[in-house]
C-alpha cells in the first residue's frame, strides 16, 4: 500500500464524506425527474447517390456508384474520369477546365469525359490520391491508367490524344494479325482439301482392269464364220496352182 501512498487509516470501500452545506457549489444527489438513456445518432451509410435525371445530357457525364461500372468499363469508349470532393476549392476550380474538355470531346466517337463525387459514392479503386485525381478507363479493358500530368486543358488533351493513338495502333496491329492468321488457316485448309479431292476422283477409284473375254456369239453366226474361213483356205491353194500351170504353158510354147 505504501507504493500508492495510501495509508491504512482510509478504507477504499467506504463512501466519500458528504460535502458541508456551506460549500460554494453544493452537490445535489437527487435523481432527475425523467432520466433518459444516452443515445447516439448514426447516419446510415449510402454506397451510392441516386442517379441524376440528366446525368448524361451535358458534355461532362455525372457518375454515381450505381452507374459507375456500367459507364467506365464500356467496350467501345475510353472514359476519362475526375474524382472530386465538393468541399475542395481545388476541385471546384477545375470544373470549368473539365467542362471545356468535355465540349472538345463531346462528339468524339470513342471518348467520354465524366466526373464523380468520391466522398458520396463507394468506388472500388485500389489506389486513391488526393483530391482531385484523374483516371482513364480504356476501351474494353479492366486496366486503369493513372493520369500524372498537369491539371490543365493542354495537359488533359495531350494525354488523351496519346492514349487514343496508342489504342488505335494496337487495334490495327491486332486486326492485321487476326487477318493474317485467318489467311494462313484458309491456305492450310485448302492444302488439306486437295489430296482428299484426288482420292475421291472417279478415275482413280475405278477397279483395275481384268482379262476381258469376248462375248460369245450366237451359234448360227459362229458356224457361218467357220465356213467362210474354210472356203478362203480352199481358194488360196487353187490360186497358187493356176499360177504354176500358166508358167508351165509359157515354157512349152518357147
C-alpha positions as CSV (number, residue, x, y, z in Angstrom):
1,X,0.0,0.0,0.0
2,X,2.9,2.3,0.6
3,X,3.7,2.1,-3.1
4,X,0.5,4.0,-3.9
5,X,0.9,6.4,-1.0
6,X,-2.2,5.1,0.7
7,X,-2.4,4.8,4.5
8,X,-4.1,2.1,6.4
9,X,-6.4,4.6,8.1
10,X,-8.5,5.1,5.0
11,X,-10.7,2.3,3.7
12,X,-11.3,2.5,-0.1
13,X,-14.7,0.8,0.1
14,X,-16.1,3.4,2.4
15,X,-18.3,6.1,0.8
16,X,-16.8,9.5,0.4
17,X,-17.9,12.0,3.0
18,X,-20.7,14.4,2.0
19,X,-19.5,18.0,1.5
20,X,-20.7,20.5,4.0
21,X,-23.8,22.5,3.2
22,X,-21.7,25.7,3.3
23,X,-19.7,24.6,0.2
24,X,-19.7,27.1,-2.6
25,X,-21.0,24.6,-5.1
26,X,-23.3,22.1,-3.3
27,X,-23.8,18.8,-5.0
28,X,-27.3,17.5,-5.3
29,X,-27.8,13.8,-5.0
30,X,-31.4,13.9,-6.2
31,X,-32.3,11.9,-9.3
32,X,-33.6,13.8,-12.4
33,X,-37.4,13.6,-12.8
34,X,-37.3,11.9,-16.1
35,X,-33.9,10.1,-16.6
36,X,-33.1,9.4,-20.3
37,X,-30.5,6.9,-21.6
38,X,-27.6,8.4,-23.5
39,X,-28.2,7.9,-27.2
40,X,-26.0,8.4,-30.3
41,X,-27.3,9.2,-33.8
42,X,-25.6,7.3,-36.6
43,X,-26.1,8.4,-40.2
44,X,-26.9,5.5,-42.5
45,X,-24.1,4.8,-45.0
46,X,-25.1,5.3,-48.6
47,X,-22.9,3.4,-51.1
48,X,-24.2,5.5,-53.9
49,X,-26.2,8.6,-54.6
50,X,-29.3,8.5,-56.7
51,X,-28.6,8.6,-60.5
52,X,-29.3,12.2,-61.6
53,X,-32.1,12.5,-64.1
54,X,-30.0,14.2,-66.8
55,X,-26.6,12.7,-65.9
56,X,-25.6,12.1,-69.5
57,X,-27.0,15.1,-71.2
58,X,-24.1,17.5,-70.8
59,X,-20.5,17.4,-72.1
60,X,-19.4,16.0,-68.7
61,X,-21.3,12.9,-67.5
62,X,-22.2,12.9,-63.8
63,X,-21.5,9.5,-62.4
64,X,-22.6,7.9,-59.1
65,X,-21.9,4.5,-57.6
66,X,-24.8,2.8,-59.3
67,X,-23.8,3.6,-62.9
68,X,-20.1,3.9,-62.5
69,X,-19.0,0.4,-63.6
70,X,-21.6,0.5,-66.4
71,X,-20.1,3.7,-67.9
72,X,-16.3,3.4,-67.3
73,X,-16.0,-0.2,-68.4
74,X,-17.5,0.4,-71.8
75,X,-16.4,-1.9,-74.5
76,X,-16.4,0.8,-77.2
77,X,-15.3,4.0,-75.4
78,X,-12.3,5.5,-73.4
79,X,-13.7,7.1,-70.3
80,X,-11.7,9.9,-68.6
81,X,-13.0,10.5,-65.0
82,X,-12.4,13.2,-62.5
83,X,-12.7,12.2,-58.8
84,X,-13.5,15.2,-56.7
85,X,-14.7,16.3,-53.3
86,X,-17.4,19.1,-53.4
87,X,-15.9,20.9,-50.5
88,X,-12.4,21.2,-52.1
89,X,-11.6,24.6,-53.6
90,X,-9.0,22.9,-56.0
91,X,-11.7,20.6,-57.3
92,X,-14.2,23.5,-57.8
93,X,-11.5,25.5,-59.7
94,X,-11.1,22.6,-62.2
95,X,-14.7,22.2,-63.0
96,X,-14.6,24.9,-65.9
97,X,-11.5,23.2,-67.3
98,X,-13.2,19.8,-67.3
99,X,-16.3,21.3,-68.9
100,X,-14.1,22.7,-71.7
101,X,-12.5,19.3,-72.1
102,X,-15.9,17.7,-72.3
103,X,-17.1,20.1,-75.0
104,X,-14.0,19.3,-77.1
105,X,-14.7,15.5,-77.0
106,X,-18.5,15.7,-76.8
107,X,-18.9,14.4,-80.4
108,X,-15.9,12.1,-80.3
109,X,-16.8,8.5,-81.3
110,X,-14.6,6.8,-78.6
111,X,-14.0,9.3,-75.8
112,X,-16.2,10.2,-72.8
113,X,-15.5,12.8,-70.1
114,X,-17.0,12.2,-66.7
115,X,-16.8,13.1,-63.0
116,X,-17.9,11.6,-59.7
117,X,-18.1,12.8,-56.1
118,X,-15.8,10.3,-54.4
119,X,-17.0,11.4,-50.9
120,X,-20.6,10.3,-51.5
121,X,-20.1,7.2,-53.6
122,X,-18.2,4.0,-52.9
123,X,-15.8,3.2,-55.7
124,X,-13.7,0.1,-55.6
125,X,-10.3,1.6,-56.6
126,X,-7.0,0.1,-55.5
127,X,-5.2,3.4,-55.1
128,X,-6.8,6.7,-54.2
129,X,-4.9,10.1,-54.4
130,X,-5.5,13.5,-53.0
131,X,-8.5,15.3,-54.4
132,X,-8.8,15.9,-57.3
133,X,-7.3,13.0,-59.2
134,X,-8.0,11.6,-62.6
135,X,-8.1,8.1,-64.2
136,X,-8.5,6.8,-67.7
137,X,-10.5,3.6,-68.3
138,X,-9.5,2.3,-71.7
139,X,-11.8,0.7,-74.2
140,X,-12.8,-2.9,-73.5
141,X,-10.2,-3.3,-70.7
142,X,-10.1,-3.8,-66.9
143,X,-6.9,-1.9,-66.5
144,X,-6.9,1.7,-65.3
145,X,-4.4,4.4,-66.4
146,X,-3.3,6.9,-63.8
147,X,-3.0,10.5,-65.0
148,X,0.1,12.2,-63.7
149,X,0.2,15.3,-65.8
150,X,-0.7,18.9,-65.2
151,X,-4.3,19.8,-64.4
152,X,-4.7,22.0,-67.5
153,X,-6.6,21.8,-70.7
154,X,-3.5,21.2,-72.7
155,X,-2.2,18.5,-70.4
156,X,-5.5,16.7,-70.5
157,X,-5.8,16.9,-74.3
158,X,-2.2,15.7,-74.9
159,X,-2.7,12.8,-72.6
160,X,-6.0,11.7,-74.3
161,X,-4.6,12.1,-77.8
162,X,-1.6,10.0,-77.0
163,X,-3.8,7.3,-75.4
164,X,-6.1,7.4,-78.4
165,X,-3.2,7.0,-80.8
166,X,-1.8,4.1,-78.8
167,X,-5.2,2.3,-78.7
168,X,-5.7,2.8,-82.5
169,X,-2.3,1.3,-83.3
170,X,-2.8,-1.6,-81.0
171,X,-6.2,-2.2,-82.6
172,X,-4.9,-2.1,-86.1
173,X,-2.0,-4.4,-85.2
174,X,-4.4,-6.8,-83.6
175,X,-6.7,-6.8,-86.6
176,X,-3.7,-7.3,-89.0
177,X,-2.5,-10.3,-87.0
178,X,-6.0,-11.8,-86.9
179,X,-6.4,-11.3,-90.7
180,X,-3.0,-13.0,-91.4
181,X,-3.9,-15.9,-89.1
182,X,-7.2,-16.3,-91.0
183,X,-5.4,-16.3,-94.4
184,X,-2.9,-18.9,-93.1
185,X,-5.8,-21.1,-91.9
186,X,-7.6,-20.8,-95.2
187,X,-4.4,-21.8,-97.1
188,X,-3.8,-24.8,-94.8
189,X,-7.4,-25.8,-95.2
190,X,-7.1,-25.7,-99.0
191,X,-3.9,-27.7,-98.9
192,X,-5.7,-30.4,-96.8
193,X,-8.7,-30.5,-99.2
194,X,-6.6,-31.1,-102.4
195,X,-5.4,-34.7,-101.6
196,X,-8.9,-35.5,-100.4
197,X,-10.4,-34.5,-103.7
198,X,-7.8,-36.5,-105.6
199,X,-8.6,-39.6,-103.6
200,X,-12.3,-39.2,-104.2
201,X,-11.9,-38.6,-108.0
202,X,-13.8,-41.3,-110.1
203,X,-10.8,-42.0,-112.4
204,X,-8.6,-43.1,-109.6
205,X,-11.3,-45.1,-107.8
206,X,-12.0,-47.3,-110.9
207,X,-11.3,-51.0,-110.4
208,X,-8.2,-52.5,-112.0
209,X,-9.0,-53.9,-115.5
210,X,-9.3,-57.7,-115.6
211,X,-8.9,-60.1,-118.5
212,X,-11.9,-59.2,-120.7
213,X,-13.3,-62.1,-122.6
214,X,-15.1,-61.6,-125.8
215,X,-18.8,-62.1,-125.8
216,X,-19.9,-65.4,-127.1
217,X,-21.6,-65.0,-130.5
218,X,-24.7,-66.9,-131.3
219,X,-24.3,-70.4,-132.7
220,X,-25.5,-69.6,-136.2
221,X,-23.0,-66.7,-136.6
222,X,-20.1,-68.9,-135.4
223,X,-20.9,-71.7,-137.9
224,X,-21.1,-69.2,-140.8
225,X,-17.8,-67.6,-139.9
226,X,-16.1,-71.1,-139.8
227,X,-17.5,-72.0,-143.3
228,X,-16.2,-68.7,-144.7
229,X,-12.7,-69.4,-143.3
230,X,-12.7,-72.9,-144.8
231,X,-13.7,-71.5,-148.2
232,X,-10.9,-68.9,-148.1
233,X,-8.4,-71.6,-147.2
234,X,-9.6,-73.8,-150.2
235,X,-9.4,-70.9,-152.6
236,X,-5.9,-69.8,-151.8
237,X,-4.1,-73.1,-152.9
238,X,-6.2,-73.1,-156.2
239,X,-4.8,-69.6,-157.0
240,X,-1.3,-70.9,-156.4
241,X,-1.9,-74.0,-158.7
242,X,-3.3,-71.8,-161.6
243,X,-0.2,-69.6,-161.5
244,X,2.1,-72.6,-161.8
245,X,0.1,-74.0,-164.7
246,X,0.3,-70.7,-166.6
247,X,4.1,-70.6,-166.1
248,X,4.4,-74.2,-167.4
249,X,2.4,-73.5,-170.6
250,X,4.6,-70.5,-171.3
251,X,7.7,-72.7,-171.1
252,X,6.2,-75.2,-173.6
253,X,5.4,-72.5,-176.1
254,X,9.0,-71.4,-176.1
